[in-house]
């Protein structure tokens, strides 16, 4: 029988093999590292602080990911860990978005410190000693990467059965699942009619006070010449940083086929205050 200590030692080896072979997995880890590295780097002013962040962020992300993966792997082996059948058949975007709240629910009575790896603790202590304003970012890094590791372990379980992919012709994203644009923002299909497709942007559930942060619409209009023109209309809240907005816009542009670029117009709006009222 494999002990907990031995299992914990096997996880890094297993994931390193995947990191070296699975391009999509590797790209995910690298993008999360870059995302949070930039967020924390924005607070640094001293060269030694910037160097520390640049050199240590990947290690911190890796350790938090491993911790989340290990925790979920242990839960999956526990016969008392039971979920409704529907939870095992959710699409992956929905699984990822609910993973941190699932961990919190399951681990709420745990007497052990389960949210932080030792390396993440040391990193956060060093960062906050230099610039305490980065506190919320370090907390979010801790939560999001932990949940990401748990998500990978959960979706690799034999009990998880991903629903068959539904065919669609939408250019930007599937209307049947949540599409993550970065670790903190996802897009969800809202409306599909003949000449207009609309998605709503939301912050992930792990963010305290998570809310709607924008909309993306793809609209086809007729030109005077009789040809159609594509309008990519993007409205994003100022809660999202300019770097992240630029990255989201670039992701949307990449989704539009090259042959359609010449007839595509981008309308971008920064929303300073967004409210929804129910009549």
N, C-alpha and C positions, 0 to 999 in steps of 0.2 A: 504493500500500500504506500502511495506517495504522500509524504508529510506536507503540511502547509508550507514549511520552509523550502522544501524541495520544489513545490509547485511555484512558489514565488520566484525561485531561481530559474525555472523553466520558461516563465512568461517572457522575459527580455530576449532570450535566445529565439523563441518562436517568432516574436514580433520583428526581430532584426532580420531574420530570414525573409519575412514577408516584405519588409522595408526594401530589401535589396532586389526583390523579384517583382513586386506589385507596384507598377508605376503610379496608379491612381492613389494607392495608400500612401506612397512616398510623397506625392504632390500634396495630399491633404495635410500631412504632418508639417511639411515645409511651409505651406500657406498659413497654417495656424501660428507657426513660429514667427513668420514675417509679420503677420497681423498684430500679434501682441508685442513683438519686439519694437515695432514702430510706435505703438501706443505708449509704451513705457519710455521709449527713447525721447518722446516729445517733452517729457518732464526734465530730462537731463541737460545740464549746462556745462558741467566739468568734463574734460577729456577722459579722466579715469573712470567716471561714472558711465560714460558712453561706451567705453571699451568693455567694462564689466557686463553691461547689458548685451552688447553684441556677442560676447564670448560665451555667456551663460544661458541665454534664453532657450536655445535648442535643448540643452540638458534639462532645464526645468520642465519644458513642455513634454519631453520624453518621459521623465519620471512621473509627472502627473498622469500622463496617458497610461503608463504601465500600472499605476495604482488603481485607476478606474477600471482598467481591463481585469486586473486581479480581483478586485472587489466583486465585480459582476460575475466573473468565473466561479468564485466561491459561492455566491448566491445561487447560481444555476445548479450547483451540486447539492444544495441544501433542500431536502425533501419538503421542508416547511415553506419554501419560497413558492407561492402559488399566485398565479394571475388569471384573470378571466381569459377565456379562449380568444376573444377578440384582440387582446393585447399582442398575441403571438402572430396575428395576421395583419397588423398595420403596415402601411407602406413605410419605407425607410425614413423618409423625411419626418413623418409624424413620430416615429420611434425616437429619432435623434432629438426632436424638440421636447419630448416629455421625459427624457432620460434622467435629467438632474432631479426633477421633482419625484421621480420613482425612487432614486437613491435616497433622497431625504426622507421619504415616507418609510422605506424599509429600514434605514439606519437610525431613525430618530431616537430609539431607545438604547443605541449602542454606547458602551462605556469607553470605547477606544476612540482616539483621534483619527477619524477616517478620511477627512477631506484634504489633508496635506501630506505630501511626501517630505522626507527630511531635507532634501535638496531644495524643494520649493520654500520651505520655512526659512532656510538660510538665505535664499535669494531675496525673499520678501523683506526679511529683517534688514538686509544690506540696502535694498532699494529705499525703504521707508526711512531709514536713518539719514539718507541724503535728500530725499524729496518726498515728504509725507503726502503731498497732493496726489501721488500715484496710487494711493490706497485702494480706491474703488476698482482701478484697472487690475491690480494684483489679485483682488478678490475674484473678479470676473474671469481672469486667466485660470485661477485655481478651479473654479466651478466648471467652466466650459470644457477644459481639457480633460478633467476627471470624467465628465459626462461623455465626452467623445470616446475615451477608452472603454467605458462601460457599454456604449452603443456598439462598438465593434465586437465585443465579447457576446453581447445579446444577439446580434444579427448573425453571428456564426453558430449559435446554438442550433442543435437539430430540432428543437421545439419551435423555432421561429420559421414560419413559412411565408415568404414574401408573396403577395398577390401577383398574378400574372400581369405583365405590362400591357396597359390598354393602348391601342394605336391612336395617334392623334396627328394633326398636321400643323400644330402651333410652332412657331419659330423660336420663341424665347424660352419656354419651359412647359413642362407637362401640366395640364389642368387637374390632374388626379392626385398630386402629391405636393409636399412642400419642397421648394428648391432653395437650398442654402446658398447665399451669395457671399457670405463670410461667416465666421463663427458666431456672430451676434445678430445677423439679419437674414430673413428668408422671405421668399415671395410665394404667394398662394393665389391660384387661379380664382377669379371672381366672376367674370362674365365672358361669354363667347357668343358673338352674333356674327352675321355675315361679313361685315366690314370692320369690326372692332373686337379686339381681344384685350382684356384687362386683368392685371394682377395687382394685388395689394402687398405692400412690404410691411413686415412686422419685426419687432425685436423678439429674440428667443425667450422662452419661458424662464430661463435661468436668470434673466435680468430683473432686478427688483423694479416693479412698476412698469413692466414691459408694455409697449403700446404700438399702435400703428405708426409707421414712420414714412409712408409714401405710397404712391401708386405708379404703375407703369402701364401705358396703353400703346397698342400697335393699331393704327387706324389707316385704312386704305381710302384715298379720296381720288376722284376723277379730275384730271387736269383739263384745261380748255382744249388741249390737243386730242383729248380722248384717251390718253394714256393714264394709267393709275399712278398715284404718288403715295408713298408710305410715310406716315408720320409716327415717329417714335417719341411719345410724350412721356416725360419723366418728371414726377413731382417727388421731392425728397425733403424730409424735415432737417432743420439745422441741428437736430440732435446727433446727426451723423456727420463725422468729420469730413473735410474736403477731400482728403486722400481716399477715404472709403467711398465717397460719392463718385469720384473719378474712376475708381476701380469698378464700381457697379455699372457705370455708363459704358465703360470699355467692354465689360462682360456682355452687355446687351448688344453692342455693336458687333461683337464677334459671332453672335447667334444669327445675325442677318446674313443670308447668302451673299457672296461677293457680287454676283450678277445684279443684285438689287440695290447695291450701295448708291449708284448714280441717281436713283429715284427716291432715296430716303432722306427725309428731313428730321433732324433731332430738335425737339422742343424741350428745354430743360428749365425747371422752376424750383427755386429753393423756397420751401415753405417755412415761415418763421413761427406760425401759430396755426394749429389745425384742430378744429373742434367738430364733433358730430352731434346733431340734435335729432331726437325722435319726436315727431309730431303726434 
